[in-house]
Amino acid sequence: VAEDFADLCAAVDTLEAGQAADWDRAGLLPEAVLRKLGAEGLLCPEVPVDYGGQGLSSAVAGEFTAHVGSLCSSLRSVMTSQGMAAWTIARMGSPAQRADLLPRLVHGKLAAVAFSEPEAGSDLSAIRTRIRRDGEQIVLDGQKVWTTAACYADLVIVVGRLEDETGAAVVVPVDAPGVTVRPVPGPSGCRAAGHADVRLDSVRLPADAMLGGGGQPLALLCTTALAFGRLSVAWGCVGILRACLGAATEHAATRHQFGKPLAEHQLVAGHLAELYSDEQAASRACEHASRCWDTGSTDLVVGTVLAKYVSARAAARGAATAVQVTGSAGALEGHVVDRAYRDAKLMEIIEGSNEISQLMLARHVVATRR
Ligand SMILES: Cc1cc2nc3c(=O)[nH]c(=O)nc-3n(C[C@H](O)[C@H](O)[C@H](O)COP(=O)(O)OP(=O)(O)OC[C@H]3O[C@@H](n4cnc5c(N)ncnc54)[C@H](O)[C@@H]3O)c2cc1C
């Protein structure tokens, strides 16, 4: 078990900050970097040791996710997808499927998870992808959109509907006949995360490609994967906040205007205090959620939604503040705060938008605090 956080970070610290800007500009992560981290099990470090994984607790994996997120949100997004795929297999797969698939995900194979469709965004009950049983096989037809990491993935876990309207999560090899992966053109943030639309035209697979045999409630499949994704995104937002806090503080301490450092002007100092408060609040919310995961607390679901909501809002606000503090220096493509600003905004949309998170939190409050 990789307990040593410093060792973990050393594995990604060879990635210099400048590289992330280059990747963002190119809209592409180097395949060699992904395969190397993947082969070390670092893209889904929670996978248990029994399956060849790092077996990290949620708390340690979360700090590692934040560290990756502070360097490169695109790489962190790929980590989130890989972790979400591994978690879905671990929760929904049969013992044989777990034994077959999880070792592959910690030895270099890359995976993505596809729920969203043109007409099913926040409302995943509108998923239309069809899965038809045909003897020992199944046939998939549908259209997925914005699947993170699909451009790099070997496997995409596709969530769809069976003929009896129950759900199924199907492990689809991207080289299966009938699968078309088309990159999302020009995403505004996380530009190198390999977002793609995935088309499925009469994709024929063995029936055992369905995790757990299929037939689960669609909502259960979605919430299982999303729970992991939410916490991973939340920790990624903590990383964005830490990168922004570092850049804004350094700039404010060294840039002089009106005869003194920017940090000594009270209005700028106020920005730094807000950014620090946001980073601390998001960190505490994520730590709490990870504690719930590690102890199996019943607060896991609401704690995770809370962490995602608090962290995504804080990251979007904090990145905007960091751009403000750095002024024209940060208003350049490739500057860490510019990238953070574009990346952080998208975190308010994905894995349950701010509004969907608010609805879930309000429902919890009404159910428990009256
Ligand atoms: C960077 C990025 C990565 C993504 N990665 C993946 C991925 O890996 N896999 C995948 O399947 N999908 C992925 N998605 C898709 C993502 O899950 C959806 O974008 C998200 O669920 C929101 O859906 P939508 O964009 O269709 O917006 P809509 O659902 O159309 O919502 C638009 C706006 O309306 C609000 N809204 C909607 N319903 C309500 C309501 N009932 N009450 C109040 N407000 C409401 C939303 O909060 C939002 O602000 C990704 C998207 C992005 C941008």
The ligand as an SDF file (V2000), in Angstrom:
LIG
                    3D

 53 58  0  0  0  0  0  0  0  0999 V2000
  -16.1980   19.5170  -18.6690 C   0  0  0  0  0  0  0  0  0  0  0  0
  -17.3210   18.5270  -18.7210 C   0  0  0  0  0  0  0  0  0  0  0  0
  -17.0820   17.1810  -18.4710 C   0  0  0  0  0  0  0  0  0  0  0  0
  -18.1160   16.2380  -18.5470 C   0  0  0  0  0  0  0  0  0  0  0  0
  -17.8410   14.9180  -18.3720 N   0  0  0  0  0  0  0  0  0  0  0  0
  -18.8430   13.9890  -18.5120 C   0  0  0  0  0  0  0  0  0  0  0  0
  -18.5740   12.5980  -18.4190 C   0  0  0  0  0  0  0  0  0  0  0  0
  -17.4380   12.1610  -18.1880 O   0  0  0  0  0  0  0  0  0  0  0  0
  -19.6110   11.7220  -18.6040 N   0  0  0  0  0  0  0  0  0  0  0  0
  -20.8780   12.1530  -18.8570 C   0  0  0  0  0  0  0  0  0  0  0  0
  -21.7560   11.3240  -19.0110 O   0  0  0  0  0  0  0  0  0  0  0  0
  -21.1650   13.4750  -18.9360 N   0  0  0  0  0  0  0  0  0  0  0  0
  -20.1730   14.4050  -18.7850 C   0  0  0  0  0  0  0  0  0  0  0  0
  -20.4440   15.7480  -18.8970 N   0  0  0  0  0  0  0  0  0  0  0  0
  -21.8110   16.1990  -19.1030 C   0  0  0  0  0  0  0  0  0  0  0  0
  -22.3590   16.7660  -17.7840 C   0  0  0  0  0  0  0  0  0  0  0  0
  -22.6520   15.7260  -16.9110 O   0  0  0  0  0  0  0  0  0  0  0  0
  -23.5640   17.6630  -18.0960 C   0  0  0  0  0  0  0  0  0  0  0  0
  -23.0660   18.8060  -18.7720 O   0  0  0  0  0  0  0  0  0  0  0  0
  -24.2990   18.0710  -16.8360 C   0  0  0  0  0  0  0  0  0  0  0  0
  -24.9950   16.9890  -16.2860 O   0  0  0  0  0  0  0  0  0  0  0  0
  -25.3050   19.1880  -17.1090 C   0  0  0  0  0  0  0  0  0  0  0  0
  -26.1140   18.8430  -18.1780 O   0  0  0  0  0  0  0  0  0  0  0  0
  -26.3090   19.8600  -19.4090 P   0  0  0  0  0  0  0  0  0  0  0  0
  -24.9710   20.3880  -19.7820 O   0  0  0  0  0  0  0  0  0  0  0  0
  -27.0990   19.1780  -20.4370 O   0  0  0  0  0  0  0  0  0  0  0  0
  -27.0970   21.0710  -18.8070 O   0  0  0  0  0  0  0  0  0  0  0  0
  -28.7170   21.1600  -18.5120 P   0  0  0  0  0  0  0  0  0  0  0  0
  -29.1840   19.9490  -17.7890 O   0  0  0  0  0  0  0  0  0  0  0  0
  -29.3900   21.5050  -19.7970 O   0  0  0  0  0  0  0  0  0  0  0  0
  -28.7420   22.3800  -17.5430 O   0  0  0  0  0  0  0  0  0  0  0  0
  -28.4690   23.7300  -17.9640 C   0  0  0  0  0  0  0  0  0  0  0  0
  -28.6290   24.6300  -16.7270 C   0  0  0  0  0  0  0  0  0  0  0  0
  -29.9420   24.4720  -16.1740 O   0  0  0  0  0  0  0  0  0  0  0  0
  -29.8540   24.0900  -14.8120 C   0  0  0  0  0  0  0  0  0  0  0  0
  -30.9190   23.1570  -14.4670 N   0  0  0  0  0  0  0  0  0  0  0  0
  -31.2640   21.9990  -15.0830 C   0  0  0  0  0  0  0  0  0  0  0  0
  -32.2800   21.3990  -14.4340 N   0  0  0  0  0  0  0  0  0  0  0  0
  -32.5850   22.1870  -13.3780 C   0  0  0  0  0  0  0  0  0  0  0  0
  -33.5270   22.1240  -12.3120 C   0  0  0  0  0  0  0  0  0  0  0  0
  -34.3770   21.1010  -12.1800 N   0  0  0  0  0  0  0  0  0  0  0  0
  -33.5370   23.1240  -11.3970 N   0  0  0  0  0  0  0  0  0  0  0  0
  -32.6710   24.1560  -11.4990 C   0  0  0  0  0  0  0  0  0  0  0  0
  -31.7500   24.2850  -12.4700 N   0  0  0  0  0  0  0  0  0  0  0  0
  -31.7110   23.3160  -13.3950 C   0  0  0  0  0  0  0  0  0  0  0  0
  -28.4960   23.4220  -14.6610 C   0  0  0  0  0  0  0  0  0  0  0  0
  -28.0360   23.4700  -13.3330 O   0  0  0  0  0  0  0  0  0  0  0  0
  -27.6570   24.2660  -15.6080 C   0  0  0  0  0  0  0  0  0  0  0  0
  -27.2450   25.4270  -14.9320 O   0  0  0  0  0  0  0  0  0  0  0  0
  -19.4230   16.6920  -18.8340 C   0  0  0  0  0  0  0  0  0  0  0  0
  -19.6740   18.0470  -19.0710 C   0  0  0  0  0  0  0  0  0  0  0  0
  -18.6450   18.9660  -19.0220 C   0  0  0  0  0  0  0  0  0  0  0  0
  -18.9400   20.4210  -19.2910 C   0  0  0  0  0  0  0  0  0  0  0  0
  1  2  1  0
  2  3  1  0
  2 52  2  0
  3  4  2  0
  4  5  1  0
  4 50  1  0
  5  6  2  0
  6  7  1  0
  6 13  1  0
  7  8  2  0
  7  9  1  0
  9 10  1  0
 10 11  2  0
 10 12  1  0
 12 13  2  0
 13 14  1  0
 14 15  1  0
 14 50  1  0
 15 16  1  0
 16 17  1  0
 16 18  1  0
 18 19  1  0
 18 20  1  0
 20 21  1  0
 20 22  1  0
 22 23  1  0
 23 24  1  0
 24 25  2  0
 24 26  1  0
 24 27  1  0
 27 28  1  0
 28 29  2  0
 28 30  1  0
 28 31  1  0
 31 32  1  0
 32 33  1  0
 33 34  1  0
 33 48  1  0
 34 35  1  0
 35 36  1  0
 35 46  1  0
 36 37  1  0
 36 45  1  0
 37 38  2  0
 38 39  1  0
 39 40  1  0
 39 45  2  0
 40 41  1  0
 40 42  2  0
 42 43  1  0
 43 44  2  0
 44 45  1  0
 46 47  1  0
 46 48  1  0
 48 49  1  0
 50 51  2  0
 51 52  1  0
 52 53  1  0
M  END
$$$$
